[in-house]
Amino acid sequence: MSKSYIGRCKCGNIVAASVIESDKFVVDKKELAKDVADWIREGLSVEQVDSEQVRIQMWGCRCAADNQDRLDKQMSLLLEER
């Protein structure tokens, strides 16, 4: 099973995700580090979870509509992994 980092908004919902371990592809650790640093600067809390949890947990911020572009991009990347 693959692992992911997620970024949670203060409302508790996931607004960003990045796979960190996968049997299907090699993860660019520099790009991952940049993504996580950006999330922290944006005020998101960062967690490591199984990628399956990313697929089933609540997505989308209830407190800021401007996260929609990020949500759409991250969801399309996660669906490509399947």
The 8 nearest C-alpha neighbors of each residue, nearest first, counted from 0:
[[1, 2, 49, 21, 50, 22, 51, 20],
 [0, 2, 21, 20, 50, 49, 3, 18],
 [1, 3, 49, 50, 20, 19, 48, 18],
 [4, 2, 18, 19, 50, 17, 48, 47],
 [3, 5, 47, 17, 46, 16, 48, 18],
 [6, 4, 16, 46, 15, 45, 3, 47],
 [5, 7, 45, 15, 43, 44, 13, 14],
 [8, 6, 13, 44, 43, 12, 11, 14],
 [7, 9, 43, 10, 11, 12, 14, 13],
 [8, 10, 11, 7, 43, 12, 44, 42],
 [11, 9, 8, 12, 61, 62, 60, 7],
 [12, 10, 9, 8, 7, 13, 60, 57],
 [11, 13, 58, 7, 57, 10, 60, 8],
 [14, 12, 7, 58, 6, 15, 59, 57],
 [13, 15, 59, 7, 6, 70, 58, 60],
 [16, 14, 6, 5, 13, 73, 70, 69],
 [17, 15, 5, 4, 6, 73, 3, 18],
 [16, 18, 4, 3, 19, 5, 31, 15],
 [17, 19, 3, 2, 20, 4, 16, 50],
 [20, 18, 3, 2, 26, 17, 4, 21],
 [21, 19, 1, 2, 18, 26, 3, 22],
 [20, 22, 1, 23, 24, 19, 2, 25],
 [21, 23, 24, 20, 1, 25, 0, 26],
 [22, 24, 21, 25, 80, 20, 1, 81],
 [25, 23, 21, 22, 26, 20, 80, 27],
 [26, 24, 27, 21, 23, 20, 22, 19],
 [25, 27, 28, 19, 24, 20, 18, 21],
 [28, 26, 30, 29, 31, 25, 19, 32],
 [27, 29, 31, 30, 26, 32, 19, 33],
 [30, 28, 32, 31, 27, 33, 34, 26],
 [29, 31, 33, 27, 32, 28, 34, 26],
 [30, 32, 28, 34, 29, 33, 35, 27],
 [31, 33, 29, 35, 30, 34, 28, 36],
 [34, 32, 30, 36, 31, 35, 37, 29],
 [35, 33, 31, 37, 32, 36, 30, 38],
 [34, 36, 38, 32, 37, 33, 31, 39],
 [37, 35, 33, 39, 38, 34, 32, 40],
 [38, 36, 40, 34, 35, 39, 33, 41],
 [39, 37, 41, 35, 43, 40, 36, 34],
 [38, 40, 42, 36, 43, 41, 37, 35],
 [39, 41, 37, 42, 38, 36, 43, 35],
 [42, 40, 38, 39, 43, 37, 36, 8],
 [43, 41, 39, 40, 38, 44, 8, 9],
 [44, 42, 8, 7, 39, 38, 6, 41],
 [43, 45, 7, 6, 42, 39, 8, 46],
 [46, 44, 6, 5, 43, 7, 4, 47],
 [47, 45, 5, 4, 48, 6, 44, 7],
 [46, 48, 4, 3, 5, 2, 45, 49],
 [49, 47, 3, 2, 50, 4, 46, 52],
 [48, 50, 2, 51, 52, 3, 1, 0],
 [51, 49, 2, 53, 3, 52, 1, 48],
 [50, 52, 54, 53, 49, 55, 1, 0],
 [53, 51, 55, 50, 54, 49, 56, 48],
 [54, 52, 50, 51, 56, 55, 49, 48],
 [53, 55, 51, 52, 56, 50, 77, 57],
 [54, 56, 52, 53, 51, 57, 58, 50],
 [57, 55, 53, 52, 54, 58, 13, 12],
 [56, 58, 12, 13, 55, 59, 53, 54],
 [59, 57, 13, 12, 14, 56, 60, 70],
 [60, 58, 14, 12, 13, 70, 61, 57],
 [59, 61, 62, 12, 63, 14, 8, 66],
 [60, 62, 63, 59, 10, 64, 12, 8],
 [61, 63, 60, 10, 64, 9, 8, 59],
 [64, 62, 65, 60, 61, 66, 67, 59],
 [63, 65, 66, 67, 62, 60, 61, 59],
 [66, 64, 67, 63, 68, 69, 60, 62],
 [65, 67, 69, 64, 68, 70, 63, 60],
 [68, 66, 70, 69, 65, 64, 71, 59],
 [69, 67, 71, 70, 66, 72, 65, 73],
 [70, 68, 72, 66, 67, 71, 73, 15],
 [71, 69, 67, 73, 68, 72, 14, 74],
 [70, 72, 68, 74, 69, 73, 67, 75],
 [73, 71, 69, 75, 70, 74, 68, 76],
 [74, 72, 76, 70, 75, 71, 69, 77],
 [73, 75, 77, 71, 76, 72, 70, 78],
 [74, 76, 78, 72, 77, 73, 71, 79],
 [77, 75, 73, 79, 74, 78, 72, 80],
 [78, 76, 74, 80, 79, 75, 73, 81],
 [77, 79, 75, 80, 81, 76, 74, 73],
 [80, 78, 76, 77, 81, 75, 74, 73],
 [81, 79, 77, 78, 76, 23, 24, 75],
 [80, 79, 78, 77, 76, 23, 51, 75]]
